[in-house]
Amino acid sequence: MKNNPLNQLGMLGQSIWLDYIRRDLIASGELRHLIEEDGLRGMTSNPAIFKKAIAESTIYDQDIRDLALRKNDVKVIYETLSQHDVQNSADEFRSVYEKTDGEDGYVSLEVNPHLARDTKGTIEEARQLWAALDRPNVLIKVPATSEGLPAIRQLISEGINVNVTLLFGLPRYKQVTEAYISGLEARAIQGKPVKHIASVASFFLSRIDALVDPLVEKFLESGGNKQEIAKKVHGQVAISSAKAAYQIYKEIFGSNRFKKLADKGARVQRLLWASTSTKNPDYSDVKYVEALIGPDTVNTVPPETIDAYRDHGDPKSRLEQDVEEANWIMSRLPELGISIDKVTQQLEDEGVQKFDEPFDKLMKTLTKKSSER
């Protein structure tokens, strides 16, 4: 265990979470093994993960039929299945939660992705999920859309743990931290405790490079100064953005404003690196883990990336290395005709759609399986 690269990440201050959930992972004891042997400290889910788990297996079929026979509609069936898995996973992580005094051991469940542009609907569903799950070590995932920001503030003020998802841009990240901190302040003004409220801000990484790289590649064959800029920028925008975000994180959560909350027991809102599976086969399969190891951060990774890192990870604290180069890369994007703000807004819009589509397909799968006898 001591030589396991995954365990060494914990020694460097980074928590590894699993971006995957399925019933047999829990029932088989594999999740317990990952916790005990690999130092796994949390778990995230999303509509695409549940769609894959339910559509591509038969392990949920009997429960689906039983729930359908009791005249439950597909939305209730989905909620029952997903909440059951999250509750069981949270119970597996409860020892981690208690051992770390609430720093880790969380499992995330997302509000209906169709509510991404609906503040009121997001708040109402998040409250319902929080009450239904009835576990201190769960996080309700709320997208970092403009409509999601007031929902985040309100939920934090009510003491509901939030995983802020679908976060791409640095200006939006600052708004997310403001929503979190102002939510804590509102709670403190009410005389309510802020000590055990947890939140993470989930930056989606590989999707940034997947969109930007083709724009950069047009300059790689062009010659001249822009070619040299393109060489340095290619494949580095997501990591550079993440390093810039970490500097913002340090400034905001090291401020006197937050210190007043910290003195009352408030926790920082940790940065979580998401979308960390490598999309480009030319890149290392652990690219979005290696470069972003640093204190008080989380990296949520799919099973294949867990396996890859266990096999050939090289854990060193790198998150604050080459920060000046990262800033240089971000500052040179306009010379290549790239507006990072437009890129991140496009990714947010596409991200909402990419969660809507698997959710809708899952509803169709549940409808089909409900009718099978």
VOMIMI-347418 format. One record per atom (N, C-alpha, C, CB): x, y negated, z; residue in one letter. Coordinates in steps of 0.001 Angstrom, whole numbers, plus 500000, padded with zeros to 6 digits. Glycine has a CB too. Layout:
BEGIN
XYZa ...
This chain:
BEGIN
500821501205500000m 500000500000500000m 500857498741500000m 499070499996501204m 501989498802500708k 502843497619500815k 503356497189499450k 504018497889501754k 503630498175498558n 504161497864497234n 503071497627496197n 505058498978496772n 501831497751496587n 500722497527495677n 500632496027495374n 499385498064496282n 500797495631494107p 500750494203493769p 499457493521494206p 500923494029492284p 498349494254494195l 497077493661494602l 497105493253496068l 495929494639494354l 497696494105496909n 497804493767498321n 498747492591498555n 498278494972499107n 499767492486497704q 500718491394497864q 500089490036497556q 501920491621496968q 499058490030496722l 498360488770496450l 497775488189497729l 497250488981495411l 497223489074498564g 496672488618499833g 497722487973500713g 496034489768500565g 498942488508500665m 500025487936501464m 500413486539500964m 501247488863501437m 500096486255499705l 500397484945499118l 499224483977499247l 500772485103497650l 498169484402499920g 497050483509500197g 495908483575499210g 497535482136500250g 495991484503498250q 494913484612497267q 494079485863497530q 495485484640495835q 492769485693497443s 491847486810497629s 491430487354496269s 490605486375498448s 491501488671496127i 491029489321494907i 489608489815495135i 491967490496494494i 488708489385494253w 487332489859494262w 487088490637492967w 486321488667494411w 486099491504492995l 485757492324491834l 484578491719491095l 485438493767492258l 484745491481489802d 483679490931488966d 482916492086488318d 484257489963487879d 482173492790489141y 481492494001488674y 480644494529489810y 482510495086488184y 479507495132489465i 478692495802490482i 477891496901489792i 477741494786491225i 477813498045490412r 476959499128489953r 476736500081491116r 477583499866488728r 475566500666491187r 475174501451492349r 476146502584492647r 473795502010492143r 476595503296491618d 477461504450491872d 478848504042492364d 477594505284490611d 479252502809492103l 480514502319492653l 480451502311494182l 480831500901492114l 479293501980494695i 479093501930496134i 478885503335496691i 477898501032496481i 477979504088496057a 477595505404496566a 478742506410496530a 476432505940495769a 479631506263495550s 480731507222495390s 481870507013496380s 481274507139493994s 481892505874497049g 482990505545497948g 484120504798497266g 483526506790498565g 483964504555495939e 485036503865495212e 485215502432495706e 484743503864493710e 484112501763496015l 484223500401496521l 484970500383497852l 482830499771496680l 484654501315498725r 485355501403500007r 486844501643499785r 484757502527500875r 487168502470498799h 488577502747498476h 489281501472498011h 488681503842497385h 488619500692497155l 489213499445496668l 489452498471497821l 488306498796495606l 488548498440498772i 488701497558499926i 489888497995500775i 487417497542500770i 489970499290501030e 490995499797501950e 492369499919501311e 490580501137502486e 492425500298500036e 493714500565499390e 494252499377498583e 493582501763498485e 493358498600497988d 493788497493497117d 493580496124497747d 493044497553495806d 493032496093498947g 492819494807499601g 491736493967498959g 494086494038499613g 490765494614498288l 489660493878497681l 488879493145498768l 488729494832496886l 488556491865498505r 487968491056499573r 486628490411499209r 488932489987499967r 486055490828498086g 484752490284497722g 484308490803496372g 484792488763497710g 483126490359495941m 482536490872494702m 481618489819494099m 481758492188494961m 481628489716492777t 480726488812492069t 479906489596491055t 481514487679491371t 478731489082490762s 477864489699489753s 477272488601488893s 476737490557490412s 476713488989487766n 475987488050486914n 474987488841486073n 476968487230486004n 474103488166485338p 473094488895484565p 473687489892483566p 472226487916483828p 474823489540482963a 475436490453481991a 475924491725482668a 476602489767481267a 476456491605483883i 476938492772484619i 475770493687484985i 477699492336485891i 474675493110485461f 473508493935485799f 472890494559484554f 472458493098486538f 472890493815483454k 472360494372482208k 473145495610481800k 472401493324481084k 474467495519481879k 475329496640481521k 475112497821482473k 476806496206481538k 475020497525483767a 474865498583484771a 473560499343484590a 474928497994486174a 472482498619484312i 471160499244484242i 470880499833482868i 470084498234484592i 471299499125481812a 470996499589480454a 471880500754480023a 471152498447479472a 473118500787480525e 474067501786480040e 474262502952481009e 475395501131479772e 473286503160481891s 473354504304482798s 471941504793483075s 474082503932484125s 471860505949483707t 470556506499484086t 470346506454485597t 470425507938483584t 471320505905486325i 471271505994487784i 470162505149488405i 472592505577488358i 469620504207487628y 468537503367488148y 467161503845487656y 468762501903487735y 467139504809486755d 465906505139486041d 464775505586486958d 466179506214485036d 465078506435487922q 464014506933488793q 463401505805489615q 464552508026489721q 464249504927490127d 463730503783490897d 462887502870490022d 464885502983491521d 463309502681488777i 462541501843487858i 461152502442487640i 463282501689486508i 461110503758487415r 459817504413487197r 458939504326488447r 460023505885486799r 459535504558489611d 458766504505490859d 458195503108491100d 459646504922492046d 459025502088490847l 458558500716491041l 457469500356490031l 459728499734490924l 457610500863488799a 456610500588487766a 455283501263488104a 457113501061486391a 455341502459488660l 454121503174489036l 453355502439490131l 454459504588489500l 454076501651490912r 453439500855491960r 453008499476491430r 454398500689493153r 452956499376490096k 452417498186489404k 453275496935489590k 451013497899489899k 454584497104489804n 455492495956489868n 455873495521488458n 456761496299490692n 455932494206488213d 456366493750486894d 457892493813486812d 455857492305486610d 458437493575485618v 459869493785485403v 460717492817486208v 460201493650483934v 460202491616486449k 460965490655487254k 461132491169488680k 460268489277487263k 460072491709489253v 460150492268490602v 461063493493490621v 458744492641491117v 460991494301489565i 461864495484489489i 463327495056489467i 461535496333488232i 463642494052488637y 465014493553488586y 465458493024489942y 465144492457487530y 464622492225490565e 464974491650491857e 465200492743492904e 463877490687492325e 464376493762492880t 464513494847493847t 465827495594493649t 463333495816493733t 466132495922492390l 467364496675492100l 468608495843492401l 467382497126490629l 468630494606491935s 469828493774492111s 470045493437493580s 469713492479491288s 468988493117494287q 469131492781495698q 469571493992496512q 467818492231496246q 469082495161496155h 469492496383496851h 470993496608496692h 468710497602496317h 471502496449495468d 472940496631495226d 473772495593495970d 473241496556493728d 473315494351495960v 474062493278496629v 474053493496498140v 473463491890496282v 472930493884498696q 472867494145500132q 473812495283500532q 471430494482500546q 473789496371499756n 474664497505500078n 476138497138499936n 474338498696499179n 476439496340498920s 477825495891498740s 478245494980499879s 477991495166497395s 477353494074500267a 477653493167501376a 477900493949502662a 476507492164501577a 477163495030502844d 477377495860504025d 478751496527503989d 476279496921504133d 479187496915502791e 480533497491502646e 481610496458502985e 480741498020501208e 481349495203502637f 482332494134502872f 482186493482504252f 482199493068501795f 481225493927505023r 480969493264506309r 482201493303507217r 479777493925507019r 482951494407507171s 484155494494508015s 485189493458507603s 484768495901507938s 485294493186506296v 486213492156505802v 485745490790506273v 486312492191504254v 484455490561506179y 483864489293506619y 484172489034508089y 482340489298506392y 483992490039508915e 484220489865510353e 485704489751510678e 483609491029511131e 486528490543509992k 487972490516510241k 488572489161509880k 488670491624509447k 488039488520508829t 488567487235508364t 487777486047508924t 488553487189506842t 486897486318509878d 486065485277510489d 485297484489509429d 486932484326511325d 484753485213508461g 483907484581507459g 484629483926506305g 483079483587508102g 485927484109506215e 486645483532505069e 486401484342503809e 488151483456505357e 486319485671503960d 486136486566502819d 485067487602503135d 487462487260502447d 484914488550502200g 483927489603502372g 482575489272501774g 483764489901503813g 482550488400500743y 481290487933500168y 480920488680498886y 481374486446499885y 479613488766498668v 479064489310497429v 478109488266496862v 478334490692497668v 478207488006495556s 477426486934494925s 476275487478494086s 478329486070494054s 475154486773494149l 473998487069493302l 473499485761492705l 472863487787494111l 473202485775491418e 472873484546490696e 471375484296490629e 473439484600489297e 471004483031490701v 469611482671490432v 469319482977488962v 469335481155490764v 468048483102488638n 467633483353487258n 468316482348486334n 466083483266487116n 469067482810485336p 469820481879484479p 468933480889483734p 470637482655483480p 467672481209483554h 466759480276482880h 466459479041483716h 465463480976482540h 466928479036484964l 466716477878485837l 467896476907485812l 466468478341487261l 468837477131484920a 470069476324484906a 469811474834484730a 470980476800483803a 468707474460484087r 468377473042483876r 467198472603484749r 468052472787482394r 466918473375485790d 465745473138486630d 466185473043488092d 464684474269486442d 466348471817488584t 466830471619489958t 465877472223490980t 467017470129490247t 464615471861490885k 463632472328491856k 463515473846491838k 462272471695491579k 463445474419490630g 463320475874490506g 464535476599491066g 463119476261489050g 465714476016490855t 466944476621491384t 466922476640492903t 468184475859490885t 466539475520493504i 466486475436494965i 465510476470495522i 466075474015495413i 464331476549494919e 463311477471495418e 463772478921495294e 461995477272494659e 464347479289494149e 464781480682493984e 465964481006494881e 465148480957492526e 466890480055495034a 468042480298495905a 467587480549497344a 469020479103495854a 466613479770497798r 466070479989499144r 465464481385499262r 465009478921499480r 464723481791498238q 464088483109498260q 465127484222498286q 463172483278497049q 466163484096497461l 467217485112497420l 467954485192498759l 468212484807496285l 468268484030499314w 468983483972500594w 468183484687501684w 469252482502501002w 466883484421501723a 466029485053502734a 465879486548502476a 464648484386502760a 465721486929501219a 465516488341500888a 466767489175501156a 465104488482499425a 467928488636500833l 469182489378501035l 469490489521502523l 470355488671500317l 469240488472503275d 469351488522504741d 470708489051505202d 468242489396505318d 471755488503504618r 473122488868504998r 473939487580505101r 473762489871503959r 474792487438506118p 475601486222506220p 476701486164505174p 476210486123507596p 477072487328504628n 478205487394503695n 477760487573502253n 479132488529504081n 476745486784501876v 476376486695500467v 476498485241500024v 474930487235500225v 476699485070498728l 476756483746498102l 475705483715497005l 478191483431497529l 474947482637496949i 473969482468495880i 474637481672494763i 472667481750496397i 474656482243493575k 475332481590492448k 474403480554491806k 475781482642491393k 474916479337491707v 474195478221491109v 475098477603490042v 473777477158492192v 474618477437488812p 475474476887487759p 475804475424487979p 474814477053486418p 476992475027487531a 477479473651487713a 476982472736486601a 479012473627487760a 475713472885486248t 475099471951485303t 474782470654486047t 473803472563484656t 474442469603485299s 474086468345485963s 472854468544486840s 473830467229484923s 471946469445486421e 470758469722487218e 471087470613488417e 469686470381486352e 472192471347488324g 472582472218489422g 473209471469490580g 473532473255488930g 473804470305490295l 474532469567491338l 473652469180492529l 475143468317490745l 472479468559492317p 471651468253493486p 471144469495494199p 470482467405493074p 470985470584493465a 470579471843494094a 471677472340495026a 470256472912493026a 472920472242494575i 474059472670495410i 474083471863496704i 475408472501494643i 473950470547496574r 473969469682497758r 472866470078498730r 473812468205497353r 471650470269498212q 470519470593499072q 470711471949499758q 469224470592498261q 471157472937499015l 471319474280499576l 472392474306500658l 471669475278498474l 473495473604500413i 474551473537501433i 474017472851502691i 475798472777500889i 473223471807502505s 472674471099503669s 471742471997504479s 471922469838503220s 471198473031503821e 470312473972504510e 471071475166505089e 469236474465503555e 472389475181504881g 473188476275505427g 473216477513504557g 472679476640506766g 472916477364503280i 472915478487502336i 474257478525501609i 471734478366501314i 474921479664501634n 476218479822500973n 476043479767499455n 476888481157501392n 476935479041498782v 476794478843497328v 478093479158496600v 476364477400497021v 477969479956495553n 479033480158494575n 478668479300493363n 479203481695494185n 479413478227493146v 479137477336492014v 479761477960490769v 479700475882492267v 478924478322489821t 479378479076488663t 479307478236487384t 478546480344488506t 479827478799486295l 479840478123484998l 480477476739485071l 478428478006484462l 481641476696485694l 482382475439485851l 483570475451484895l 482860475241487333l 483679474415484077f 484736474363483066f 485600473102483148f 484125474457481697f 484987471950483427g 485708470689483283g 486116470055484593g 484881469732482526g 487186469269484552l 487692468608485754l 486752467514486266l 489058468015485475l 486165466666485408p 485212465678485936p 484025466353486632p 484705464774484803p 483534467442486058r 482425468150486674r 482859468782488001r 481881469224485720r 484113469247488046y 484610469825489299y 484562468793490428y 486053470349489118y 484948467560490133k 484890466517491168k 483449466316491651k 485465465180490627k 482497466406490727q 481089466275491110q 480650467451491987q 480196466186489855q 481186468631491708v 480860469819492506v 481366469661493933v 481464471086491867v 482609469176494076t 483139468977495430t 482330467913496176t 484631468571495374t 481886466894495449e 481055465863496072e 479726466453496559e 480795464710495079e 479131467318495748a 477874467952496148a 478063468793497404a 477325468823495011a 479170469510497456y 479446470360498624y 479675469522499880y 480672471248498360y 480565468541499760i 480915467738500937i 479729466909501419i 482098466818500620i 478984466304500492s 477832465500500905s 476738466382501504s 477275464705499710s 476647467630501042g 475712468576501643g 476088468893503079g 475658469857500828g 477378469086503308l 477858469318504674l 477613468098505559l 479354469668504663l 477878466920504996e 477669465693505775e 476195465526506158e 478148464465504976e 475318465820505209a 473885465709505490a 473483466681506602a 473057465983504212a 474062467850506578r 473767468847507617r 474298468381508971r 474381470218507247r 475506467840508970a 476107467379510225a 475294466232510835a 477564466928509989a 474786465338509978i 473965464228510462i 472712464743511168i 473575463303509296i 472202465877510682q 471025466485511306q 471360467191512620q 470382467471510347q 472664467208512955g 473085467881514177g 473162469380514051g 472166467538515278g 473197469874512818k 473252471317512589k 474691471762512360k 472372471711511388k 475025473020512669p 476409473478512550p 476851473625511097p 476578474800513269p 478118473333510858v 478689473486509510v 479762474581509490v 479293472144509023v 479946475232510596k 481105476120510766k 481103477321509839k 481166476601512177k 479971477983509661h 479986479247508927h 479358479144507543h 479269480302509721h 479422477968506948i 478922477808505582i 480075478048504615i 478296476388505366i 479825478881503616a 480873479238502654a 480477478797501253a 481144480758502678a 481473478382500482s 481231478020499084s 482523478181498296s 480693476564498965s 482379478584497044v 483508478617496113v 483092477881494844v 483951480093495794v 484073477311494162a 483856476636492885a 484528477481491807a 484421475160492900a 483723478106490962s 484223479124490033s 484544478539488663s 483205480242489885s 485846478362488401f 486336477887487106f 486418479046486127f 487716477209487252f 485767478907484974f 485831479926483926f 487007479588483013f 484483480004483114f 487930480532482864l 489212480208482251l 489387480696480825l 490290480763483072l 489339482000480601s 489728482523479293s 488849481976478169s 489664484041479301s 487615481607478496r 486734481054477460r 487264479722476937r 485312480871478009r 487986478979477797i 488572477712477343i 489587477978476241i 489240476956478522i 490508478910476484d 491522479213475474d 490886479820474222d 492579480170476048d 489851480635474401a 489203481258473244a 488603480212472315a 488116482232473702a 488163479089472865l 487603478024472037l 488673477079471513l 486576477244472822l 489663476747472361v 490666475739471984v 491736476303471056v 491325475168473229v 492150477542471281d 493272478099470494d 493078477988468984d 493473479552470853d 491908478336468437p 491747478193466978p 491908476756466497p 490387478708466557p 491538475784467339l 491710474378466966l 493189474008466941l 490948473460467942l 493945474598467877v 495381474328467964v 496142475012466837v 495927474786469315v 495703476203466470e 496428477002465477e 496500476326464118e 495776478355465329e 495558475440463845k 495586474721462562k 496837473860462436k 494335473844462412k 497422473482463573f 498608472624463552f 499919473414463612f 498553471653464710f 499832474698463880l 501059475476464053l 501850475616462761l 500728476846464592l 501170475553461620e 501844475690460329e 502072474347459643e 501038476591459421e 501721473282460353s 501699471975459688s 503051471283459617s 500742471082460388s 503973471649460536g 505249470951460596g 505135469628461340g 505779470713459197g 506275469025461668g 506272467720462324g 505997467785463807g 505265466843461685g 505773466601464366n 505585466482465812n 504378467256466325n 505442465036466186n 503308467244465552k 502100467924466006k 502303469438466091k 500938467605465071k 503153469957465253q 503459471388465326q 504142471715466649q 504352471818464141q 505055470862467073e 505761471097468342e 504809470986469529e 506920470098468506e 503902470013469458i 502895469889470516i 502012471132470540i 502032468617470311i 501592471569469358a 500701472724469258a 501343473980469839a 500311472965467803a 502643474153469621k 503344475330470165k 503276475357471685k 504813475342469710k 503441474182472289k 503430474122473752k 502016474233474323k 504075472826474224k 501040473772473559v 499652473760474027v 498986475122473851v 498852472694473282v 499367475843472805h 498675477079472428h 498647478083473582h 499349477710471205h 497449478493473966g 497296479505475002g 497529479008476415g 498216480615474734g 497694477695476593q 498047477154477906q 497028476175478477q 499369476478477821q 495962475905477748v 495030474860478196v 494250475305479431v 494055474494477066v 493778476537479451a 493000477007480599a 493835476992481877a 492467478421480337a 495035477498481785i 495907477532482960i 496303476126483384i 497160478369482676i 496566475256482419s 496909473868482748s 495746473167483441s 497308473097481480s 494539473414482946s 493350472832483558s 493177473337484988s 492102473156482723s 493408474625485201a 493284475204486540a 494315474608487495a 493443476728486479a 495530474411487006k 496566473814487868k 496210472377488228k 497943473856487171k 495618471652487275a 495171470289487558a 494032470304488577a 494721469584486260a 493143471289488446a 492024471404489391a 492534471645490802a 491073472541488972a 493586472443490923y 494121472735492256y 494703471489492906y 495188473824492175y 495302470620492113q 495816469364492659q 494666468467493130q 496671468628491605q 493564468471492383i 492372467727492799i 491834468316494100i 491278467760491690i 491777469635494152y 491313470331495360y 492120469904496582y 491410471857495173y 493437469886496449k 494300469533497585k 494042468096498035k 495790469712497210k 493850467206497070e 493614465801497405e 492275465621498127e 493648464938496134e 491223466243497598i 489886466054498159i 489759466707499533i 488831466622497211i 490252467931499647f 490065468638500912f 491176468344501923f 489992470128500658f 492127467500501504g 493115466987502444g 492802465569502885g 494492467037501828g 491642465053502453s 491277463664502724s 490767463486504145s 490223463193501735s 490789462248504615n 490236461929505925n 488740462208505974n 490509460470506276n 488079462003504844r 486642462267504796r 486348463730505134r 486079461917503407r 487088464640504505f 486808466051504785f 487327466459506161f 487433466941503708f 488378465808506625k 488928466164507937k 487877466012509032k 490152465293508258k 487013465023508897k 485957464840509899k 485038466063509950k 485134463569509591k 484798466661508791l 483977467866508730l 484761469088509210l 483468468093507300l 486037469131508824a 486879470242509248a 486996470284510768a 488268470134508612a 487015469112511391d 487076469051512854d 485828469649513491d 487254467606513317d 484735469707512717k 483501470335513203k 483432471815512820k 482278469596512649k 484507472306512176g 484564473717511798g 484255474014510353g 483640474475512629g 484057472978509520a 483723473202508115a 484891473830507363a 483318471887507449a 484548474692506411r 485548475337505563r 485710474552504256r 485149476808505270r 486892474650503688v 487079474101502343v 486247474917501365v 488587474107501931v 485934474306500247q 485297475024499140q 486432475537498250q 484280474093498327q 486724476814498367r 487874477357497640r 487630477371496131r 488187478773498130r 488703477214495387l 488655477413493946l 488683478906493650l 489833476687493241l 487811479317492752l 487748480715492323l 488003480762490830l 486371481365492678l 488971481568490424w 489279481722488994w 488404482846488444w 490815482030488759w 487551482506487483a 486627483462486875a 486913483559485381a 485151483046487126a 486213484464484717s 486472484727483292s 487963484979483082s 485989483534482406s 488478485958483844t 489921486194483889t 490368487413483089t 490357486354485309t 489450488054482379s 489892489104481461s 490427488424480212s 488726490104481113s 491523488927479691t 492184488280478552t 491429488589477269t 493657488741478433t 491005487558476564k 490249487740475315k 491164487974474117k 489367486524475054k 492355487363474130n 493284487469473014n 494230488642473248n 494076486153472830n 494227489657472378p 495080490829472596p 496574490518472528p 494749491888471582p 496921489346471993d 498338488956471951d 498850488469473305d 498546487866470909d 497931488171474216y 498318487683475533y 498417488840476523y 497316486634476035y 499150488616477586s 499242489599478670s 497859489879479242s 500194489103479784s 497633491143479599d 496326491497480164d 496169491021481606d 496122493002480100d 497224490425482178v 497117489842483518v 497460488345483490v 498049490586484505v 497334487749482315k 497700486339482105k 497005485402483084k 497364485920480687k 495708485612483301y 494933484680484117y 494925485059485599y 493512484612483603y 495793485984485959v 496055486270487367v 497436485741487730v 495952487795487660v 498433486130486970e 499828485814487299e 500091484319487490e 500730486339486216e 499564483511486588a 499915482086486589a 499213481288487680a 499588481484485252a 498181481882488296l 497315481080489162l 497247481607490585l 495929481023488588l 498325482207491030i 498397482703492401i 498807481560493312i 499391483892492521i 497980481298494333g 498291480235495274g 497407480316496493g 498147478881494616g 497754479598497543p 497015479661498805p 495576479184498676p 497719478842499849p 494704479799499458d 493301479378499566d 492572479413498232d 493223477984500141d 492885480401497407t 492189480578496141t 491639481997496055t 493130480281494948t 490731482176495110v 490130483484494846v 490275483761493360v 488620483534495292v 490514485022493000n 490479485414491593n 489529486592491482n 491913485775491047n 488461486429490709t 487521487536490531t 487791488185489181t 486037487047490630t 488039489488489202v 488519490180488011v 487694491434487734v 489996490545488168v 487515491786486458p 486801493019486125p 487654494247486444p 486401493022484640p 487048495429486471p 487788496651486844p 489054496888486019p 486884497848486703p 489004496624484723e 490179496891483884e 491354495975484245e 489820496717482403e 491053494746484672t 492125493834485083t 492667494231486449t 491620492378485115t 491804494713487330i 492258495278488614i 493257496393488359i 491058495813489449i 492904497316487449d 493778498459487142d 495103497984486551d 493079499429486163d 495030497006485643a 496241496487485004a 497160495834486025a 495881495484483906a 496571495051486933y 497418494343487898y 498028495307488899y 496616493268488631y 497274496303489288r 497823497322490181r 499025498013489529r 496737498360490546r 498943498206488218d 499975498930487480d 501221498086487237d 499422499408486161d 501070496821486814h 502257496060486417h 502190494574486797h 502456496183484928h 501448494259487851g 501426492874488315g 502749492476488955g 500290492667489305g 503061491181488862d 504298490647489454d 503913489455490331d 505346490223488337d 503429489721491546p 502874488638492366p 503912487664492914p 502115489223493505p 503763486413492513k 504552485308493050k 503641484085493065k 505866485048492198k 503871483175493992s 503050481973494073s 503462481013492957s 503188481294495471s 502608480868491942r 502959480090490750r 502015478922490493r 502973480989489545r 500966478810491274l 499923477834490976l 500444476399490962l 498809477956491985l 501466476123491767e 501997474759491809e 503322474623491071e 502172474319493243e 503647475612490275q 504819475493489409q 504420474794488110q 505439476893489116q 505320474021487559d 505138473398486240d 503872472533486159d 505084474477485167d 503548471847487245v 502357470999487248v 502529469827486283v 502068470482488670v 503727469265486213e 503959468150485284e 503755468596483837e 505383467581485466e 504221469799483523e 504022470323482165e 502534470537481894e 504801471652481969e 501814471024482894a 500371471214482745a 499679469882482467a 499780471868484007a 500058468851483180n 499479467526482955n 499832467010481563n 499965466536484027n 501067467289481130w 501497466876479793w 500634467551478731w 502990467217479570w 500396468847478893i 499583469595477932i 498178468990477838i 499502471089478336i 497564468707478990m 496212468153478975m 496193466773478331m 495651468078480395m 497263465999478526s 497305464626478000s 497548464581476499s 498384463832478706s 498098465671475923r 498427465659474488r 497307466226473615r 499700466450474246r 496269466748474221l 495181467334473435l 494552466344472451l 494114467867474363l 494350465068472824p 493758464132471853p 494577463995470574p 493599462769472487p 495897464165470672e 496737464066469470e 496461465197468497e 498212464069469851e 495843466267468998l 495457467389468139l 493970467317467795l 495782468733468825l 493378466169468091g 491970465971467762g 491027466718468689g 491716466397466353g 491510467064469882i 490702467866470811i 490285467011471997i 491486469117471294i 488978466901472202s 488436466256473401s 488094467358474399s 487167465371473067s 488855467440475479i 488619468510476446i 487245468362477093i 489715468513477524i 486762467128477221d 485428466929477804d 484342467506476895d 485168465430478051d 484503467321475581k 483537467904474645k 483632469422474642k 483763467361473227k 484856469928474741v 485069471378474785v 484370471979475995v 486576471709474820v 484578471377477159t 484000471955478379t 482487471818478409t 484598471292479611t 481943470740477824q 480480470622477753q 479904471678476821q 480069469214477276q 480587471921475704q 480146472972474786q 480164474331475482q 481039473004473528q 481218474583476257l 481335475866476950l 480245476020478013l 482723475997477595l 479903474911478681e 478816474971479663e 477499475325478972e 478683473622480414e 477210474643477862d 475965474903477133d 475923476345476628d 475816473924475951d 477042476806476076e 477102478178475581e 477025479178476731e 478387478399474776e 477613478804477877g 477611479699479030g 476208479953479546g 478466479127480137g 475398478900479572v 474003479059479986v 473307480044479055v 473264477693479989v 473531479869477755q 472912480753476769q 473429482186476910q 473177480233475350q 474726482327477194k 475316483669477304k 474814484420478524k 476829483573477357k 474281483709479513f 473659484389480649f 472167484602480409f 473877483585481938f 471532483682479660d 470119483868479321d 469918485134478488d 469584482643478557d 470784485323477486e 470590486420476540e 470659487795477199e 471623486335475448e 471698488109478003p 471699489424478651p 470568489594479657p 473018489653479341p 470159488491480303f 469031488572481226f 467768488966480467f 468825487228481961f 467543488337479317d 466356488656478523d 466421490091477987d 466211487660477356d 467613490524477584k 467767491907477117k 467531492898478254k 469168492120476517k 467959492522479452l 467726493373480615l 466232493502480887l 468449492813481852l 465492492402480763m 464047492476480966m 463399493426479953m 463420491075480857m 463889493399478712k 463360494310477690k 463707495761478018k 463908493937476301k 464947495975478514t 465358497329478902t 464483497847480039t 466844497348479322t 464224496980481019l 463380497385482149l 461957497678481690l 463368496294483231l 461463496894480744t 460128497140480204t 460073498517479545t 459739496040479189t 461100498829478756k 461163500123478061k 461270501268479068k 462364500158477083k 462167501144480020k 462377502222480986k 461178502383481921k 463640501958481802k 460465501291482161s 459275501351483019s 458183502217482401s 458734499943483278s 458152502246481079s 457099502988480389s 457451504449480144s 456793502327479081s 458689504815480408e 459120506200480182e 458633507096481307e 460656506284480063e 458213508259480972r 457738509213481985r 458491510542481865r 456210509448481839r 
